[in-house]
Amino acid sequence: MLCKRKTALQLNFELYLMGRANSNSLNSVLGVGRVLQPDIFTILVRFRVNKIAFTANIKQMYRQVLVDPEDQNLQKIVWRNSSDFPIKEYKLSTVTYGTSSASFLATRCLHQIALDSQNKNPEISSIIQNSFYMDDFMASATYNKEAIALIEKLSETLDARGFHLKKWRSNSQDVLNNLSQNLGADESNVEIHLENCSKTPWTYLGLFH
């Protein structure tokens, strides 16, 4: 199924569909995995503790996670540009939106980054484990300097593993300025400015703040 958006087409897979009566669909036989992240309420309460707030999300999170080559045959698709072209077969090599296991596979990789960082940087490890809801990141700090340091360390840790943070927001102009100058975040990835923070509510995790 193709869903038209403002800038691109999003491919959705109806993996509950069955080829024949009484047969299994792919999603009916896939395991969903366990929940590895805190619930929304816990994340929001922690987010509201400190004065300086900042949020982001991981760019195309599912597309950064490779599926084992042995399992890629279960993610075959056929495609042609028009009826005048021959049908071609493709294998999807990354975690695919619409599969029952997609959420677990992506968050399990994020969780592993946190585990691998425990000895070197326990603070960042804790943030990764406790401040993400799927690909959405929400955290806060007491001072601008602390927030900037956390953002830089978190970005460095996730960038090294292929997870790139985008669409940064903050109620601090100093934090936003630092993002633009030092992390190379362009204007499309830095949102919410100090002068309109009090007037414009944030929409995050499907909620207003």
Sine and cosine of phi, psi and omega as CSV:
sin_phi,cos_phi,sin_psi,cos_psi,sin_omega,cos_omega
0.00,0.00,0.77,-0.64,0.03,-1.00
-0.97,-0.24,0.80,-0.60,0.02,-1.00
-0.92,-0.39,0.86,-0.51,-0.04,-1.00
-0.98,0.18,0.78,-0.62,0.09,-1.00
-0.91,-0.42,-0.06,-1.00,-0.05,-1.00
-0.89,0.47,-0.65,0.76,-0.14,-0.99
-0.92,-0.39,-0.33,0.94,-0.09,-1.00
-0.36,-0.93,0.04,-1.00,0.08,-1.00
-0.98,-0.19,0.70,-0.72,0.06,-1.00
-0.96,-0.27,0.77,-0.64,-0.02,-1.00
-1.00,-0.05,0.87,-0.50,0.04,-1.00
-0.93,-0.37,0.70,-0.72,-0.03,-1.00
-0.96,-0.28,0.82,-0.57,0.04,-1.00
-1.00,0.02,0.99,0.15,-0.16,-0.99
-1.00,0.03,0.12,0.99,0.14,-0.99
-1.00,-0.07,-0.08,1.00,0.01,-1.00
-0.95,0.32,0.61,-0.79,-0.02,-1.00
-0.90,-0.44,0.64,-0.76,-0.04,-1.00
-0.94,0.34,-0.63,0.78,-0.02,-1.00
-0.73,-0.69,0.34,-0.94,0.03,-1.00
-0.87,0.49,0.66,-0.75,0.03,-1.00
0.91,0.41,0.28,0.96,0.06,-1.00
-0.99,-0.15,0.19,-0.98,-0.02,-1.00
-1.00,-0.05,0.61,-0.79,0.21,-0.98
-1.00,-0.01,0.23,-0.97,0.01,-1.00
-0.87,0.49,-0.70,0.71,-0.04,-1.00
-0.92,0.39,-0.42,0.91,-0.02,-1.00
-0.95,0.30,-0.30,0.95,-0.01,-1.00
-0.92,-0.39,-0.10,1.00,0.03,-1.00
-0.99,0.12,0.61,-0.79,0.13,-0.99
-0.98,0.18,0.57,-0.82,-0.03,-1.00
-1.00,-0.04,-0.29,0.96,-0.01,-1.00
0.97,0.23,0.16,-0.99,-0.04,-1.00
-0.99,-0.12,0.29,-0.96,0.03,-1.00
-0.98,0.20,0.80,-0.60,-0.06,-1.00
-0.95,-0.32,-0.19,0.98,-0.09,-1.00
-0.93,-0.36,0.38,-0.92,0.03,-1.00
-0.90,0.43,0.31,-0.95,0.06,-1.00
-0.97,0.25,0.27,-0.96,-0.08,-1.00
-0.85,0.52,-0.67,0.74,-0.04,-1.00
-0.86,0.51,-0.72,0.70,0.00,-1.00
-0.88,0.48,-0.68,0.73,0.01,-1.00
-0.90,0.44,-0.69,0.73,-0.01,-1.00
-0.91,0.41,-0.65,0.76,0.02,-1.00
-0.88,0.47,-0.71,0.70,0.01,-1.00
-0.90,0.43,-0.61,0.79,-0.01,-1.00
-0.89,0.46,-0.53,0.85,-0.07,-1.00
-1.00,0.03,0.03,1.00,-0.09,-1.00
-0.94,0.33,-0.69,0.72,-0.13,-0.99
-0.96,-0.26,0.22,-0.97,-0.14,-0.99
-0.96,0.27,-0.67,0.74,-0.11,-0.99
-1.00,-0.08,0.92,-0.39,-0.04,-1.00
-0.98,-0.22,0.55,-0.84,0.07,-1.00
-0.45,-0.89,0.61,-0.79,-0.03,-1.00
-0.67,-0.74,0.31,-0.95,0.06,-1.00
-0.26,-0.96,0.03,-1.00,0.19,-0.98
-0.59,-0.81,0.32,-0.95,-0.06,-1.00
-0.99,0.13,0.78,-0.62,-0.02,-1.00
-0.94,0.35,0.85,-0.52,0.08,-1.00
0.71,0.70,0.84,0.54,-0.13,-0.99
-0.82,0.57,-0.75,0.66,-0.04,-1.00
-0.87,0.49,-0.57,0.82,-0.07,-1.00
-0.95,0.30,-0.16,0.99,0.02,-1.00
-1.00,-0.04,-0.08,1.00,-0.09,-1.00
-0.93,-0.36,0.91,-0.42,-0.01,-1.00
-0.98,0.20,0.61,-0.79,0.11,-0.99
-1.00,-0.02,0.60,-0.80,0.04,-1.00
-0.79,0.61,0.73,-0.68,-0.02,-1.00
-0.79,0.61,-0.54,0.84,0.00,-1.00
-0.92,0.40,-0.42,0.91,-0.03,-1.00
-0.99,-0.12,-0.13,0.99,-0.04,-1.00
-0.92,0.39,-0.39,0.92,0.04,-1.00
-0.91,0.42,-0.34,0.94,0.05,-1.00
-0.99,0.17,-0.10,1.00,-0.01,-1.00
-0.88,-0.48,0.68,0.74,0.04,-1.00
-0.99,0.11,0.61,-0.79,0.08,-1.00
-0.74,-0.67,0.32,-0.95,0.14,-0.99
-0.89,-0.46,0.53,-0.85,-0.09,-1.00
-0.44,-0.90,0.56,-0.83,0.22,-0.98
-0.52,-0.85,0.50,-0.86,-0.08,-1.00
-0.95,0.31,-0.50,0.86,0.06,-1.00
-0.32,-0.95,0.08,-1.00,-0.02,-1.00
-0.92,0.39,-0.24,0.97,0.02,-1.00
-0.99,0.11,-0.18,0.98,-0.05,-1.00
-0.98,-0.21,0.48,-0.88,0.08,-1.00
-0.95,0.32,0.47,-0.88,0.03,-1.00
-0.97,0.25,0.74,-0.68,0.04,-1.00
-0.90,-0.44,0.51,-0.86,0.00,-1.00
-0.97,-0.26,0.70,-0.72,0.01,-1.00
-0.77,-0.64,0.45,-0.90,0.16,-0.99
-0.93,-0.37,0.76,-0.65,0.05,-1.00
-0.99,0.11,0.84,-0.54,-0.13,-0.99
-1.00,-0.08,-0.16,0.99,-0.02,-1.00
-0.89,-0.45,0.19,-0.98,0.03,-1.00
-0.83,0.56,0.72,-0.69,-0.15,-0.99
-0.94,-0.35,0.78,-0.62,0.05,-1.00
-0.88,0.47,0.77,-0.64,-0.01,-1.00
0.93,-0.37,-0.30,0.95,0.07,-1.00
-0.99,0.15,0.56,-0.83,-0.06,-1.00
-0.87,0.50,-0.52,0.86,-0.09,-1.00
-1.00,-0.01,-0.05,1.00,-0.15,-0.99
-0.85,0.52,-0.75,0.66,-0.05,-1.00
-0.87,0.50,-0.71,0.71,-0.02,-1.00
-0.91,0.42,-0.70,0.71,-0.05,-1.00
-0.87,0.49,-0.67,0.75,-0.01,-1.00
-0.94,0.35,-0.73,0.69,-0.02,-1.00
-0.95,0.32,-0.47,0.88,0.05,-1.00
-0.91,0.40,-0.59,0.80,0.07,-1.00
-0.92,0.40,-0.66,0.75,0.05,-1.00
-0.89,0.45,-0.66,0.75,0.03,-1.00
-0.88,0.48,-0.62,0.79,0.00,-1.00
-0.91,0.41,-0.60,0.80,0.07,-1.00
-0.87,0.49,-0.66,0.75,0.04,-1.00
-0.89,0.46,-0.70,0.71,0.00,-1.00
-0.89,0.45,-0.65,0.76,-0.01,-1.00
-0.93,0.37,-0.35,0.94,-0.05,-1.00
-0.99,-0.10,-0.04,1.00,-0.13,-0.99
-0.85,0.52,-0.71,0.71,-0.05,-1.00
-0.97,0.25,-0.67,0.74,-0.07,-1.00
-0.97,0.24,-0.65,0.76,-0.07,-1.00
-0.52,-0.85,0.99,0.17,-0.07,-1.00
-0.87,0.49,-0.51,0.86,-0.01,-1.00
-0.91,0.40,-0.71,0.71,0.02,-1.00
-0.93,0.38,-0.61,0.79,0.06,-1.00
-0.85,0.52,-0.69,0.72,0.01,-1.00
-0.91,0.41,-0.65,0.76,0.01,-1.00
-0.89,0.46,-0.69,0.72,-0.01,-1.00
-0.89,0.45,-0.62,0.79,-0.03,-1.00
-0.97,0.23,-0.45,0.89,-0.18,-0.98
-0.89,-0.45,-0.13,0.99,-0.11,-0.99
-0.85,-0.52,0.24,0.97,0.06,-1.00
-0.91,-0.42,0.66,-0.75,0.20,-0.98
-0.84,-0.54,0.97,-0.25,-0.23,-0.97
0.83,0.55,-0.88,-0.47,-0.03,-1.00
-0.99,-0.12,0.01,1.00,-0.04,-1.00
-1.00,-0.02,0.75,-0.66,-0.04,-1.00
-0.92,-0.40,0.74,-0.67,0.04,-1.00
-0.65,-0.76,0.81,-0.59,0.03,-1.00
-0.45,-0.89,0.13,-0.99,0.02,-1.00
-0.51,-0.86,0.29,-0.96,-0.01,-1.00
-0.59,-0.81,0.28,-0.96,-0.04,-1.00
-0.97,0.23,-0.63,0.78,-0.06,-1.00
-0.78,-0.62,0.35,-0.94,0.04,-1.00
-0.86,0.52,-0.70,0.72,-0.03,-1.00
-0.86,0.50,-0.66,0.75,0.03,-1.00
-0.91,0.42,-0.69,0.73,0.00,-1.00
-0.88,0.47,-0.71,0.70,-0.02,-1.00
-0.88,0.47,-0.68,0.74,0.01,-1.00
-0.90,0.44,-0.67,0.75,0.02,-1.00
-0.90,0.43,-0.69,0.73,0.00,-1.00
-0.88,0.47,-0.69,0.72,-0.02,-1.00
-0.90,0.43,-0.69,0.72,0.00,-1.00
-0.93,0.38,-0.66,0.75,0.01,-1.00
-0.90,0.43,-0.71,0.70,0.01,-1.00
-0.88,0.47,-0.68,0.73,0.02,-1.00
-0.88,0.47,-0.69,0.73,-0.03,-1.00
-0.91,0.42,-0.71,0.70,-0.04,-1.00
-0.97,0.25,-0.61,0.80,0.03,-1.00
-0.85,0.52,-0.62,0.79,-0.03,-1.00
-0.90,0.44,-0.36,0.93,-0.01,-1.00
-0.94,-0.35,0.20,0.98,0.10,-0.99
1.00,0.01,0.09,1.00,0.07,-1.00
-0.98,-0.20,0.92,-0.38,-0.08,-1.00
-0.95,-0.32,0.81,-0.59,-0.02,-1.00
-0.99,0.13,0.65,-0.76,-0.02,-1.00
-0.64,-0.77,0.04,-1.00,0.04,-1.00
0.77,0.64,0.82,0.58,0.02,-1.00
-0.94,0.35,0.62,-0.78,0.11,-0.99
-0.71,-0.71,0.53,-0.85,0.07,-1.00
-0.35,-0.94,0.42,-0.91,0.11,-0.99
-1.00,-0.02,0.15,0.99,0.00,-1.00
-0.90,-0.44,0.85,-0.52,0.04,-1.00
-0.91,0.42,-0.58,0.81,0.02,-1.00
-0.88,0.48,-0.66,0.75,0.02,-1.00
-0.91,0.42,-0.70,0.72,0.00,-1.00
-0.91,0.42,-0.64,0.76,0.03,-1.00
-0.89,0.46,-0.65,0.76,0.01,-1.00
-0.91,0.42,-0.64,0.77,0.04,-1.00
-0.86,0.51,-0.70,0.71,-0.02,-1.00
-0.92,0.40,-0.63,0.78,-0.11,-0.99
-0.99,0.13,-0.68,0.73,-0.18,-0.98
-0.97,-0.24,-0.42,0.91,0.00,-1.00
-0.97,-0.23,0.03,1.00,0.03,-1.00
0.92,0.39,0.42,0.91,0.00,-1.00
-0.98,0.22,0.85,-0.52,0.02,-1.00
-0.98,0.21,0.06,-1.00,-0.10,-0.99
-0.87,0.49,-0.53,0.85,-0.02,-1.00
-0.94,0.34,-0.30,0.96,-0.02,-1.00
-0.97,-0.26,0.05,1.00,0.04,-1.00
-0.80,-0.60,0.91,-0.42,-0.09,-1.00
-0.82,-0.58,0.29,-0.96,0.05,-1.00
0.94,0.35,0.91,-0.41,0.03,-1.00
-0.94,-0.34,0.40,-0.92,-0.14,-0.99
-0.83,0.56,-0.63,0.78,-0.11,-0.99
-0.93,0.37,-0.36,0.93,0.00,-1.00
-0.88,-0.47,0.20,0.98,-0.01,-1.00
-0.90,0.44,-0.63,0.78,-0.06,-1.00
-0.96,0.28,-0.34,0.94,-0.05,-1.00
-0.99,-0.14,-0.46,0.89,-0.08,-1.00
-0.95,-0.32,0.91,-0.42,0.01,-1.00
-0.95,0.32,0.51,-0.86,0.08,-1.00
-1.00,0.09,0.67,-0.75,0.17,-0.99
-0.94,-0.33,0.89,-0.45,-0.05,-1.00
-0.52,-0.86,0.62,-0.78,-0.07,-1.00
0.82,0.57,0.47,0.88,-0.01,-1.00
0.97,0.23,0.19,0.98,-0.05,-1.00
-0.83,-0.56,0.34,-0.94,0.08,-1.00
-0.99,-0.14,0.60,-0.80,0.05,-1.00
-0.80,-0.60,0.00,0.00,0.00,0.00
